[in-house]
Amino acid sequence: MEWQGLISILIAVFMFFILPVIIGFAIVIRDARWQAEQSCCRKPRRIMPKEVTVSR
């Protein structure tokens, strides 16, 4: 019976701590790639210098 509780605890830890970290990293990496692609292909004129300093 103890190993079932241990497995449920591990699943809960994975769901609440590891999974959001992985999703966050995926979003950050995708956003960074998208911004690099945008700056590579065409120079965005809509972005204000103030927003650029905030995004760093």
TORTORKE-853790 format. One record per atom (N, C-alpha, C): x, y, z; residue number from 1; residue in three letters. Coordinates in pm, whole numbers. Each point is the difference from the previous one (the first is absolute). Example, Ala and Ser with C-alpha at 12.3 -4.5 7.8 and 13.67 -1.06 7.14 Angstrom:
+--------+--------+--------+-----+-----+
!     c1 !     c2 !     c3 !   k !   r !
+--------+--------+--------+-----+-----+
!   1319 !   -569 !    780 !   1 ! ala !
!    -89 !    119 !      0 !   1 ! ala !
!     90 !    120 !      0 !   1 ! ala !
!    -35 !    105 !    -72 !   2 ! ser !
!     82 !    119 !      6 !   2 ! ser !
!    -77 !    109 !     73 !   2 ! ser !
+--------+--------+--------+-----+-----+
This chain:
+--------+--------+--------+-----+-----+
!     c1 !     c2 !     c3 !   k !   r !
+--------+--------+--------+-----+-----+
!     82 !   -121 !      0 !   1 ! met !
!    -82 !    121 !      0 !   1 ! met !
!     86 !    126 !      0 !   1 ! met !
!    120 !     -9 !     58 !   2 ! glu !
!     84 !    121 !     11 !   2 ! glu !
!     46 !     49 !   -136 !   2 ! glu !
!     32 !    -92 !    -90 !   3 ! trp !
!     53 !     45 !   -129 !   3 ! trp !
!   -107 !     70 !    -83 !   3 ! trp !
!   -128 !    -36 !     21 !   4 ! gln !
!   -107 !     71 !    -72 !   4 ! gln !
!     -8 !    146 !     45 !   4 ! gln !
!     12 !     23 !    131 !   5 ! gly !
!      3 !    138 !     51 !   5 ! gly !
!    120 !     76 !    -52 !   5 ! gly !
!    114 !    -69 !     -6 !   6 ! leu !
!    122 !     64 !    -50 !   6 ! leu !
!    -17 !     40 !   -147 !   6 ! leu !
!    -60 !    -90 !    -78 !   7 ! ile !
!    -20 !     30 !   -142 !   7 ! ile !
!    -96 !    119 !    -17 !   7 ! ile !
!   -106 !      3 !     82 !   8 ! ser !
!    -94 !    112 !    -11 !   8 ! ser !
!     67 !    131 !     40 !   8 ! ser !
!     88 !     -4 !    101 !   9 ! ile !
!     74 !    121 !     40 !   9 ! ile !
!     92 !     44 !   -114 !   9 ! ile !
!     69 !    -96 !    -62 !  10 ! leu !
!     90 !     35 !   -111 !  10 ! leu !
!    -78 !     60 !   -117 !  10 ! leu !
!   -117 !    -55 !    -29 !  11 ! ile !
!    -82 !     54 !   -109 !  11 ! ile !
!    -45 !    142 !     33 !  11 ! ile !
!    -40 !     22 !    127 !  12 ! ala !
!    -43 !    135 !     40 !  12 ! ala !
!    115 !     99 !    -11 !  12 ! ala !
!    120 !    -41 !     45 !  13 ! val !
!    117 !     88 !    -10 !  13 ! val !
!     31 !     30 !   -146 !  13 ! val !
!     -8 !   -102 !    -86 !  14 ! phe !
!     28 !     22 !   -142 !  14 ! phe !
!   -101 !     96 !    -61 !  14 ! phe !
!   -129 !    -20 !     32 !  15 ! met !
!   -105 !     82 !    -60 !  15 ! met !
!     12 !    146 !     42 !  15 ! met !
!     32 !     23 !    128 !  16 ! phe !
!     -8 !    137 !     52 !  16 ! phe !
!    132 !     75 !     -6 !  16 ! phe !
!    114 !    -71 !    -10 !  17 ! phe !
!    129 !     70 !      3 !  17 ! phe !
!     78 !    -18 !   -129 !  17 ! phe !
!     14 !   -124 !    -47 !  18 ! ile !
!     86 !    -24 !   -116 !  18 ! ile !
!    -69 !     41 !   -129 !  18 ! ile !
!   -128 !    -34 !    -12 !  19 ! leu !
!    -73 !     30 !   -125 !  19 ! leu !
!    -10 !    149 !    -29 !  19 ! leu !
!    -36 !     86 !     97 !  20 ! pro !
!     -2 !    145 !    -29 !  20 ! pro !
!    137 !     54 !    -39 !  20 ! pro !
!    107 !    -55 !     60 !  21 ! val !
!    135 !     46 !    -38 !  21 ! val !
!     29 !    -35 !   -145 !  21 ! val !
!    -36 !   -122 !    -40 !  22 ! ile !
!     23 !    -42 !   -139 !  22 ! ile !
!    -82 !     86 !    -96 !  22 ! ile !
!   -126 !     24 !     35 !  23 ! ile !
!    -87 !     82 !    -86 !  23 ! ile !
!     55 !    143 !     -9 !  23 ! ile !
!     46 !     53 !    113 !  24 ! gly !
!     57 !    135 !      1 !  24 ! gly !
!    123 !     10 !    -88 !  24 ! gly !
!     89 !   -100 !     11 !  25 ! phe !
!    119 !      1 !    -85 !  25 ! phe !
!    -38 !    -10 !   -147 !  25 ! phe !
!    -99 !    -83 !    -32 !  26 ! ala !
!    -43 !    -15 !   -139 !  26 ! ala !
!    -54 !    132 !    -54 !  26 ! ala !
!    -80 !     71 !     82 !  27 ! ile !
!    -55 !    128 !    -44 !  27 ! ile !
!    111 !    102 !    -21 !  27 ! ile !
!     96 !      5 !     94 !  28 ! val !
!    110 !     97 !    -10 !  28 ! val !
!     85 !    -28 !   -124 !  28 ! val !
!     32 !   -127 !    -23 !  29 ! ile !
!     84 !    -36 !   -116 !  29 ! ile !
!    -74 !     33 !   -130 !  29 ! ile !
!   -130 !    -33 !     -5 !  30 ! arg !
!    -77 !     28 !   -122 !  30 ! arg !
!     -9 !    150 !    -25 !  30 ! arg !
!    -22 !     77 !    108 !  31 ! asp !
!    -10 !    145 !    -14 !  31 ! asp !
!    134 !     59 !    -44 !  31 ! asp !
!    109 !    -51 !     55 !  32 ! ala !
!    133 !     50 !    -38 !  32 ! ala !
!     28 !    -31 !   -147 !  32 ! ala !
!    -35 !   -120 !    -44 !  33 ! arg !
!     20 !    -34 !   -140 !  33 ! arg !
!    -84 !     89 !    -90 !  33 ! arg !
!   -126 !     25 !     42 !  34 ! trp !
!    -89 !     84 !    -81 !  34 ! trp !
!     54 !    142 !     -9 !  34 ! trp !
!     49 !     53 !    112 !  35 ! gln !
!     55 !    136 !     -3 !  35 ! gln !
!    125 !      6 !    -86 !  35 ! gln !
!     86 !   -102 !      8 !  36 ! ala !
!    120 !     -2 !    -84 !  36 ! ala !
!    -38 !     -8 !   -148 !  36 ! ala !
!   -102 !    -80 !    -30 !  37 ! glu !
!    -45 !    -12 !   -139 !  37 ! glu !
!    -57 !    133 !    -49 !  37 ! glu !
!    -78 !     67 !     84 !  38 ! gln !
!    -58 !    128 !    -38 !  38 ! gln !
!    109 !    105 !    -25 !  38 ! gln !
!    100 !      5 !     88 !  39 ! ser !
!    106 !    100 !    -16 !  39 ! ser !
!     89 !    -35 !   -119 !  39 ! ser !
!     11 !   -129 !    -32 !  40 ! cys !
!     81 !    -42 !   -114 !  40 ! cys !
!    -68 !     38 !   -132 !  40 ! cys !
!   -123 !    -41 !    -13 !  41 ! cys !
!    -68 !     12 !   -130 !  41 ! cys !
!    -35 !    145 !    -32 !  41 ! cys !
!    -63 !     70 !     94 !  42 ! arg !
!    -39 !    138 !    -27 !  42 ! arg !
!     14 !     80 !    128 !  42 ! arg !
!     35 !    127 !    -16 !  43 ! lys !
!     17 !     84 !    118 !  43 ! lys !
!   -136 !     52 !     45 !  43 ! lys !
!    -43 !    -36 !    119 !  44 ! pro !
!   -131 !     47 !     46 !  44 ! pro !
!      5 !    147 !     37 !  44 ! pro !
!    -86 !     79 !    -63 !  45 ! arg !
!     -1 !    143 !     28 !  45 ! arg !
!   -102 !     36 !    107 !  45 ! arg !
!    -90 !    -94 !     32 !  46 ! arg !
!   -103 !     28 !     99 !  46 ! arg !
!     54 !     -3 !    143 !  46 ! arg !
!    107 !    -78 !     22 !  47 ! ile !
!     51 !    -17 !    137 !  47 ! ile !
!     70 !    127 !     44 !  47 ! ile !
!    -41 !     52 !    113 !  48 ! met !
!     61 !    120 !     55 !  48 ! met !
!    128 !    -39 !     75 !  48 ! met !
!     97 !     91 !     10 !  49 ! pro !
!    122 !    -31 !     78 !  49 ! pro !
!    -31 !    -31 !    145 !  49 ! pro !
!   -106 !     60 !     54 !  50 ! lys !
!    -37 !    -26 !    139 !  50 ! lys !
!    -37 !   -148 !     19 !  50 ! lys !
!    -75 !    -57 !    -95 !  51 ! glu !
!    -40 !   -139 !     10 !  51 ! glu !
!    120 !    -94 !    -15 !  51 ! glu !
!     98 !     42 !    -79 !  52 ! val !
!    119 !    -84 !    -18 !  52 ! val !
!     77 !    -10 !    131 !  52 ! val !
!     12 !    111 !     72 !  53 ! thr !
!     74 !     -5 !    126 !  53 ! thr !
!    -77 !    -80 !    104 !  53 ! thr !
!   -134 !      3 !     -5 !  54 ! val !
!    -79 !    -76 !     97 !  54 ! val !
!     14 !   -149 !    -26 !  54 ! val !
!     10 !    -42 !   -128 !  55 ! ser !
!      3 !   -142 !    -31 !  55 ! ser !
!    133 !    -65 !     37 !  55 ! ser !
!    104 !     78 !     24 !  56 ! arg !
!    129 !    -61 !     35 !  56 ! arg !
!      2 !    -57 !    139 !  56 ! arg !
+--------+--------+--------+-----+-----+
